[in-house]
Amino acid sequence: MSRIDNPILRFERKPTRKNAIHAKCAECFGCTPKHLEPGFRQSILACTSKACPLYRFRPYRTNLRGDTTKRGKV
């Protein structure tokens, strides 16, 4: 996996709101700047932590058609 695939490094390189959300979700599932947990995207997709303020905006979700969405819309 390249550096650009690491959401934490991507946020450090380009600190945007979207990148911050991706980085925080990845960090929550055990990723670090030097390590990506295998399957972290699927873990974020399956997240059930509805008390998390970022839950509604988490990345890698699927919409009703089954396509992955890149936006934080509910």
SVG drawing of the C-alpha trace seen along z (x, -y; Angstrom):
<svg xmlns="http://www.w3.org/2000/svg" viewBox="-31 -22 37 30">
<polyline fill="none" stroke="black" stroke-width="0.4" points="0.0,0.0 1.4,-3.3 1.8,-6.4 -1.1,-8.1 -3.4,-5.2 -2.8,-5.9 -5.5,-8.3 -3.4,-9.6 -0.5,-10.5 -2.9,-12.0 -4.3,-14.2 -0.8,-15.3 0.0,-16.2 -3.3,-17.9 -5.3,-18.8 -8.9,-19.1 -12.1,-18.3 -12.6,-15.2 -9.1,-13.9 -9.4,-14.6 -12.5,-12.4 -10.9,-9.6 -7.7,-9.8 -9.7,-9.7 -11.8,-6.8 -8.6,-4.9 -6.9,-5.7 -9.9,-4.5 -9.5,-1.1 -5.8,-0.8 -4.0,-2.5 -1.0,-4.7 1.2,-6.8 3.5,-3.7 0.9,-0.9 -2.4,-0.2 -4.6,2.5 -5.6,5.1 -9.3,4.6 -9.6,1.2 -11.9,-0.1 -14.3,2.8 -14.1,2.2 -15.1,-1.5 -17.9,-0.4 -19.2,1.9 -18.8,-0.6 -21.6,-0.6 -20.4,-3.4 -23.4,-5.6 -22.4,-7.7 -19.3,-8.9 -19.7,-12.4 -18.2,-11.3 -20.5,-8.3 -22.7,-10.0 -19.7,-11.2 -17.6,-8.0 -16.0,-7.0 -16.3,-3.8 -20.1,-3.4 -22.4,-2.0 -25.5,-3.7 -28.9,-2.0 -27.7,-1.0 -24.7,0.8 -22.2,-1.7 -19.6,-3.1 -20.1,-6.7 -17.4,-9.3 -19.5,-11.9 -20.6,-12.2 -24.3,-12.3 -26.7,-10.1"/>
</svg>
